[in-house]
Amino acid sequence: MLRFIQLLPAVPPSGDYSLRDLPGIGRRVDVLCRDLAACFEWGPTDWPLSQLEFSALFNDQVLLTFQTPNERMPIGERGWAMVVKNALQGNPPNYVRVTEGNLESLIREINQPSRSQLWVLHEEGRHFKDCKIRVSGTQNSFMLGDYRGFDSRAEELVSKHGLPRISLGKTSYLSSHCVASVISKFERMVK
Ligand SMILES: C[S@@+](CC[C@H](N)C(=O)[O-])C[C@H]1O[C@@H](n2cnc3c(N)ncnc32)[C@H](O)[C@@H]1O
């Protein structure tokens, strides 16, 4: 299982945004919509969809978890925006779980060394190829910052829990491209 966690500290969990203005009124919820498309639509080539999970933490309060959106897969940024909005407003499809959550409890739950490793995707981290990643027998999860990177609270928790920072290079990429790139690297690692 390969999991991604997108932090969205600036996006209110009300889902009260117009589908015509995701970056403005949506407070950059467009970032999440592109990530979801990368994770489930155009990113994977061989990696099974059933082995991908994507979580988004809104305003350190509400967690949406997406798993195996096989039937009626949303298409493009707008399709995913509609699913996110409906889920936040109490009408999630069956492949989305809506729970209360915050970053610290998420870190405690996911970061269980030896069986579940939480990595922080960070431009200044150790290069991916130099990190010891166990593909079998361990669940690997990758945490992404929003369009500004990680806020001071997230950085504090990353340090407090000693989470490893992993980098795809010094260039700052769109988070959707980071998602696709990590999936592609895992596909190559299991070949
Ligand atoms: C658009 S970037 C963040 C903005 C960027 N720090 C800036 O201020 O230009 C969104 C997130 O993608 C991930 N990311 C982007 N480029 C990366 C890279 N080269 N290596 C690892 N993660 C990266 C990080 O998690 C980052 O917080």
The ligand as an SDF file (V2000), in Angstrom:
LIG
                    3D

 27 29  0  0  0  0  0  0  0  0999 V2000
    4.4220   23.4310   -4.6450 C   0  0  0  0  0  0  0  0  0  0  0  0
    5.3600   22.6740   -3.4300 S   0  0  0  0  0  0  0  0  0  0  0  0
    5.4990   23.8340   -2.1450 C   0  0  0  0  0  0  0  0  0  0  0  0
    5.8580   25.1670   -2.5090 C   0  0  0  0  0  0  0  0  0  0  0  0
    7.3350   25.4780   -2.4570 C   0  0  0  0  0  0  0  0  0  0  0  0
    7.9760   25.1220   -1.2020 N   0  0  0  0  0  0  0  0  0  0  0  0
    7.5080   26.9260   -2.7460 C   0  0  0  0  0  0  0  0  0  0  0  0
    7.3840   27.7400   -1.8420 O   0  0  0  0  0  0  0  0  0  0  0  0
    7.7140   27.2180   -3.9300 O   0  0  0  0  0  0  0  0  0  0  0  0
    4.2180   21.5930   -2.6480 C   0  0  0  0  0  0  0  0  0  0  0  0
    4.7960   20.4270   -1.9440 C   0  0  0  0  0  0  0  0  0  0  0  0
    5.2710   19.4890   -2.8990 O   0  0  0  0  0  0  0  0  0  0  0  0
    6.3560   18.7540   -2.3560 C   0  0  0  0  0  0  0  0  0  0  0  0
    7.5250   18.9880   -3.2040 N   0  0  0  0  0  0  0  0  0  0  0  0
    7.6660   19.8810   -4.2020 C   0  0  0  0  0  0  0  0  0  0  0  0
    8.8570   19.7730   -4.8000 N   0  0  0  0  0  0  0  0  0  0  0  0
    9.4950   18.7510   -4.1570 C   0  0  0  0  0  0  0  0  0  0  0  0
   10.7790   18.1540   -4.2990 C   0  0  0  0  0  0  0  0  0  0  0  0
   11.6570   18.5720   -5.2090 N   0  0  0  0  0  0  0  0  0  0  0  0
   11.1010   17.1250   -3.4790 N   0  0  0  0  0  0  0  0  0  0  0  0
   10.2230   16.6710   -2.5460 C   0  0  0  0  0  0  0  0  0  0  0  0
    9.0040   17.2180   -2.3610 N   0  0  0  0  0  0  0  0  0  0  0  0
    8.6410   18.2530   -3.1410 C   0  0  0  0  0  0  0  0  0  0  0  0
    6.5730   19.2710   -0.9370 C   0  0  0  0  0  0  0  0  0  0  0  0
    5.8590   18.4690   -0.0300 O   0  0  0  0  0  0  0  0  0  0  0  0
    5.9780   20.6710   -1.0330 C   0  0  0  0  0  0  0  0  0  0  0  0
    5.6140   21.1660    0.2330 O   0  0  0  0  0  0  0  0  0  0  0  0
  1  2  1  0
  2  3  1  0
  2 10  1  0
  3  4  1  0
  4  5  1  0
  5  6  1  0
  5  7  1  0
  7  8  2  0
  7  9  1  0
 10 11  1  0
 11 12  1  0
 11 26  1  0
 12 13  1  0
 13 14  1  0
 13 24  1  0
 14 15  1  0
 14 23  1  0
 15 16  2  0
 16 17  1  0
 17 18  1  0
 17 23  2  0
 18 19  1  0
 18 20  2  0
 20 21  1  0
 21 22  2  0
 22 23  1  0
 24 25  1  0
 24 26  1  0
 26 27  1  0
M  CHG  2   2   1   9  -1
M  END
$$$$
